[in-house]
Amino acid sequence: MRLFLFNADTPHNLDEISKKVKSSKDSIRKEISDLERAEFIKKKAYFQKVETGRGKKRKLKNKKCQGYILNKDFHYLSALQNLLIKIPPFTSRELERRFKGASSLRLLIVSGVFIQEWDSVLDLLIVGDRINNSSIDRAVSALESEVGRELSYAVFDTSEFEYRMNVYDKLIRDVLDYPHQKIVNKLGV
């Protein structure tokens, strides 16, 4: 449901939905059927750019697809938006736990989707030592599937973050000068 609420104007086919929510197509079909029967979503034909050919003969071609989109006339839409979007899906401890194994966390700041600040530059700022980028990518990917939206995030080792703080880096300033929440703060920021 979050996928459709966060991407209200974007149609999705079964393959895309299955990838984004990390679930099997069979379970997705059942859920889609239930959501369509409840009139939360509706079918929509749309065009999607796909690559055809190989090598130098590769071209982008518009392919007509059948997918699903949020029904903006759904009777309980505003109530569901309040429930699923405005209530944070994760506690601070849960977020900290998800990134614990990816590095020796020194700073974890959430913004954007996590605190309902839709114009925020980043959703996550992660600072640590001995960073394992693949673990962080897996953790973010899991969060994206649960939140129903792509997350923007930045990862820095402690020395790079401190340097950026000292030179008043725009990205860091944009995160710290606007609404955010510090989940882990061992740097005294």
Buried (B, 14 or more C-beta within 10 A) or exposed (E): BBBBBBBEEBBBBBEBBBEBBEEEEEEBEEBBEEBBEEEBBBEBEBEEEEEEEEEEEEEEEEEEBEBBBBBEEBEEBEEBBEEBBEEBBBEBEEBBEBBBEBBEBBBBBBBBBBBEBEEBBBBBBBBBEEBEEEBBEBBBBEBBBEBBBBBBBBBBBBEEBBEBBEEEBEEBEBBBEBEBBBBBEEEEB
